[in-house]
Amino acid sequence: MAEFKHILVIGGGAVGLCAAHYLRASGCEVTIVERGMIGEGSSLHNAGLIVPSHFVPLAAPGMVMLGLRWMLRPESPFYIKPRLDPDLLTWLWQFARASTTRRTERAVHLLRDMSVASLALYEDLASAGGMEFEFRKNGLLMLFRTGHGREGSLKTAEQASRIGIEANVLDREQLRELEPGVDFKAMGGVYYPGDAHLTPALFVDRLREHLIARGVRFVGSTRVTGFVTRPSGINAVTTTGGTYAADEFVLAGGSWSPLIVRSLRLQIPMQPGKGYSVTVRNPAVRPRIPMLLEEARVAVTPMGDRLRFSGTMELAGLDSSINIRRVRALLESVPSYLGGLEPAELEQGEMWAGLRPCTPDGLPFIGRFRTYDNLIAATGHAMVGISLAPITGKLVTQIVHGLIPSIDLHLLRPDRYR
Ligand SMILES: Cc1cc2nc3c(=O)[nH]c(=O)nc-3n(C[C@H](O)[C@H](O)[C@H](O)COP(=O)(O)OP(=O)(O)OC[C@H]3O[C@@H](n4cnc5c(N)ncnc54)[C@H](O)[C@@H]3O)c2cc1C
């Protein structure tokens, strides 16, 4: 009987916690094994945006050329550390192949459906007692400062309208009407009223407390090191703290997922996409609506009495050290969009680096592996892991119980690169 299944979740980031939440709510016994502290990966101090407006995957037409141009500038929003790594070269080849109009079109509808469903689940979670994580449905402003940026933003806005996502184009005066306390320097923007945001560290923490209260077992500071297998399945995981058996296993190890399943010879191509955030307490400017600075690819998110600036995508392997030169470049882009925010002052804020788990086609891996049918992938969410964590948890639960998933999982198959 499904209700009595014991599920072991590998990784305690936003995705692992959400999987644990819906599995537990459906009657399963759940254990989470986490290498470090809960949320230690990329789920803690990211931009916290829940974004149906992000329906275009990272692998999209034009991205390869843009990436090549940016690669030559170490301060650009996207950077690949030059190295002869066969995994990276294969990933780049797969990324280029996925960046076609036809493949992007298919992904757009799927990402829209997933993020709209996930936002509805966030609304339920936020209204549950004891789960305050500064969830706000204030929309998102995409700001542009050049003609080229305007063209790109308007094209995305048109595409959004075509697929049923509300997008309103605003000039600078209209921006000021919407956010009277902000001195906009940007030329204009697009307002996506359907987006939302939260404080990710609060979300992770509240969910952890909620799960403990409901009997989910946490095994912290314990790294999964291997698997005890049987023909076509898994009996247990081996860890730095002993062996743990279960009926089913959920792989939610973020950027470390390929490494975790390496001994099983499973191919889930992924590159860690490093990003930074700088969080400033009591900022001089206090917007209500989060913003995305189009040309600079920087997010500005209000979180209680703080303002967070996040951005950059750096393919440099499993390395979360902070490159101050790149953080400075991120902060220096801000004044050309927003007045009153001086980079030198912002630099005094709290800095953080996280690794986004990036797949070559910009879509996560969700589903059972064919060769190990009690191992379920829930990983590879790249830039939208916070956005999509609840729907991923829900889908994992439907898979465990043998139900028809509420989202078609065909494009998300974990074996699609075999
Ligand atoms: C700067 C920045 C800004 C971002 N902004 C947004 C945003 O606004 N909206 C959005 O939706 N997404 C955003 N993201 C992306 C988002 O943070 C990630 O997609 C998401 O956190 C991935 O969650 P996860 O649970 O899959 O992985 P993680 O949070 O990385 O969790 C994986 C966990 O697995 C653990 N682990 C690893 N190896 C092992 C092992 N062997 N045994 C046991 N445990 C192990 C790790 O310690 C970690 O805790 C941003 C990311 C960055 C870096």
Ligand as a Chemical Component Dictionary entry (heavy atoms), coordinates in Angstrom:
data_LIG
# 
_chem_comp.id                   LIG 
_chem_comp.type                 NON-POLYMER 
_chem_comp.pdbx_formal_charge   0 
_chem_comp.three_letter_code    LIG 
# 
loop_
_chem_comp_atom.comp_id 
_chem_comp_atom.atom_id 
_chem_comp_atom.alt_atom_id 
_chem_comp_atom.type_symbol 
_chem_comp_atom.charge 
_chem_comp_atom.model_Cartn_x 
_chem_comp_atom.model_Cartn_y 
_chem_comp_atom.model_Cartn_z 
_chem_comp_atom.pdbx_ordinal 
LIG C1  C1  C 0 22.056 34.020 -7.353 1  
LIG C2  C2  C 0 20.904 33.075 -7.550 2  
LIG C3  C3  C 0 19.608 33.602 -7.682 3  
LIG C4  C4  C 0 18.538 32.745 -7.895 4  
LIG N1  N1  N 0 17.282 33.262 -7.943 5  
LIG C5  C5  C 0 16.218 32.451 -8.128 6  
LIG C6  C6  C 0 14.898 32.986 -8.171 7  
LIG O1  O1  O 0 14.691 34.179 -8.021 8  
LIG N2  N2  N 0 13.867 32.118 -8.373 9  
LIG C7  C7  C 0 14.069 30.777 -8.553 10 
LIG O2  O2  O 0 13.102 30.072 -8.775 11 
LIG N3  N3  N 0 15.301 30.240 -8.479 12 
LIG C8  C8  C 0 16.377 31.049 -8.283 13 
LIG N4  N4  N 0 17.636 30.527 -8.238 14 
LIG C9  C9  C 0 17.805 29.088 -8.489 15 
LIG C10 C10 C 0 17.475 28.292 -7.247 16 
LIG O3  O3  O 0 18.218 28.812 -6.166 17 
LIG C11 C11 C 0 17.803 26.814 -7.462 18 
LIG O4  O4  O 0 17.229 26.360 -8.663 19 
LIG C12 C12 C 0 17.236 25.970 -6.324 20 
LIG O5  O5  O 0 17.693 26.468 -5.096 21 
LIG C13 C13 C 0 17.629 24.505 -6.490 22 
LIG O6  O6  O 0 17.135 23.809 -5.380 23 
LIG P1  P1  P 0 17.531 22.290 -5.131 24 
LIG O7  O7  O 0 16.812 21.868 -3.913 25 
LIG O8  O8  O 0 17.370 21.528 -6.385 26 
LIG O9  O9  O 0 19.106 22.340 -4.903 27 
LIG P2  P2  P 0 19.933 22.854 -3.648 28 
LIG O10 O10 O 0 19.240 23.951 -2.926 29 
LIG O11 O11 O 0 21.303 23.122 -4.122 30 
LIG O12 O12 O 0 19.900 21.595 -2.683 31 
LIG C14 C14 C 0 20.632 20.428 -2.925 32 
LIG C15 C15 C 0 21.053 19.876 -1.581 33 
LIG O13 O13 O 0 21.663 18.612 -1.760 34 
LIG C16 C16 C 0 22.685 18.499 -0.785 35 
LIG N5  N5  N 0 23.626 17.460 -1.210 36 
LIG C17 C17 C 0 24.555 17.523 -2.183 37 
LIG N6  N6  N 0 25.246 16.365 -2.262 38 
LIG C18 C18 C 0 24.743 15.550 -1.324 39 
LIG C19 C19 C 0 25.048 14.213 -0.897 40 
LIG N7  N7  N 0 26.012 13.488 -1.495 41 
LIG N8  N8  N 0 24.338 13.685 0.124  42 
LIG C20 C20 C 0 23.344 14.399 0.740  43 
LIG N9  N9  N 0 23.028 15.666 0.386  44 
LIG C21 C21 C 0 23.705 16.221 -0.627 45 
LIG C22 C22 C 0 23.305 19.890 -0.761 46 
LIG O14 O14 O 0 24.039 20.127 0.415  47 
LIG C23 C23 C 0 22.081 20.775 -0.890 48 
LIG O15 O15 O 0 21.574 21.201 0.355  49 
LIG C24 C24 C 0 18.745 31.349 -7.998 50 
LIG C25 C25 C 0 20.019 30.825 -7.835 51 
LIG C26 C26 C 0 21.105 31.671 -7.615 52 
LIG C27 C27 C 0 22.457 31.083 -7.432 53 
# 
loop_
_chem_comp_bond.comp_id 
_chem_comp_bond.atom_id_1 
_chem_comp_bond.atom_id_2 
_chem_comp_bond.value_order 
_chem_comp_bond.pdbx_ordinal 
LIG C1  C2  SING 1  
LIG C2  C3  SING 2  
LIG C2  C26 DOUB 3  
LIG C3  C4  DOUB 4  
LIG C4  N1  SING 5  
LIG C4  C24 SING 6  
LIG N1  C5  DOUB 7  
LIG C5  C6  SING 8  
LIG C5  C8  SING 9  
LIG C6  O1  DOUB 10 
LIG C6  N2  SING 11 
LIG N2  C7  SING 12 
LIG C7  O2  DOUB 13 
LIG C7  N3  SING 14 
LIG N3  C8  DOUB 15 
LIG C8  N4  SING 16 
LIG N4  C9  SING 17 
LIG N4  C24 SING 18 
LIG C9  C10 SING 19 
LIG C10 O3  SING 20 
LIG C10 C11 SING 21 
LIG C11 O4  SING 22 
LIG C11 C12 SING 23 
LIG C12 O5  SING 24 
LIG C12 C13 SING 25 
LIG C13 O6  SING 26 
LIG O6  P1  SING 27 
LIG P1  O7  DOUB 28 
LIG P1  O8  SING 29 
LIG P1  O9  SING 30 
LIG O9  P2  SING 31 
LIG P2  O10 DOUB 32 
LIG P2  O11 SING 33 
LIG P2  O12 SING 34 
LIG O12 C14 SING 35 
LIG C14 C15 SING 36 
LIG C15 O13 SING 37 
LIG C15 C23 SING 38 
LIG O13 C16 SING 39 
LIG C16 N5  SING 40 
LIG C16 C22 SING 41 
LIG N5  C17 SING 42 
LIG N5  C21 SING 43 
LIG C17 N6  DOUB 44 
LIG N6  C18 SING 45 
LIG C18 C19 SING 46 
LIG C18 C21 DOUB 47 
LIG C19 N7  SING 48 
LIG C19 N8  DOUB 49 
LIG N8  C20 SING 50 
LIG C20 N9  DOUB 51 
LIG N9  C21 SING 52 
LIG C22 O14 SING 53 
LIG C22 C23 SING 54 
LIG C23 O15 SING 55 
LIG C24 C25 DOUB 56 
LIG C25 C26 SING 57 
LIG C26 C27 SING 58 
# 
